[in-house]
Amino acid sequence: QTVVTQEPSLTVSPGGTVTLTCASTTGAVTSSYYPTWFQQKPGQAPRALIYSTNNRHSWTPARFSGSLLGGKAALTLSGVQPEDEAEYYCLLYYGGAWVFGGGTKVTVL
Amino acid sequence: EVQLVESGGGLAQPGRSLRLSCTASGFIFGDYGLSWFRQAPGKGLEWVGFIRSKSYGGTTEYAASVKGRISISRDDSKSIAYLQMISLKTEDTAVYYCSRGASTYHYDRGTYWPWGFDYWGQGTLLTVSS
């Protein structure tokens, strides 16, 4: 069974930078997995941030960037703002299905 | 303004059937694929299924965990997508979200798949309990 792994939690200071990763038990994540990233705040629906590795949606702040890093998909938050405190999920495409990672809780402290 | 509104959730008994709806506005519904996702209380997100636009065959894909118990359909004249669920189980208890497929596709396994998903609805809670 395919498992997508994310860091359970990360803490970052306001104004700092943090990188979240998304790994696959099947091997290296490549652009063919079309990595997608979502932000979810408590009690709210998910909000799409990044699609197909590194493409921002029109509403995605420039401080959010997607990439591939060391065989994983990555989401980097630069110049973190207090409102960036949230759960972040990655989604990977696996030839006929999509699988989410377990999510990373980002705390801004 | 793009909007997706889910409805049809509530309390259902195990073994029964239920249909959820996703009503869209603010865009040409027929031009886009739609996906359903769910989130059990306190848990992560799970992809449930997807329906392509008629331009891409209007075909459907389902997660292995629910295949055989769900079907997704669409009525482009009403801008509504449906998620029909049968033989409900307590583990189907979740908030169900619909989301619009991205307008860019890649080709794989003989058909087309969106690069991702952009707009989401606010979700509808389905509780399966006796």
Interface residues (C-beta under 8 A of the other chain):
Chain A: Y34 T36 F38 Q40 A45 P46 R47 A48 Y51 S52 N55 H57 Y89 L91 Y93 G95 G96 A97 W98 V99 F100 G101 G102 G103
Chain B: S35 F37 G44 L45 E46 W47 F50 E61 A63 A64 Y97 S99 A102 T104 H106 D108 R109 W113 W115 G116 F117 D118 Y119 W120 G121 Q122 G123
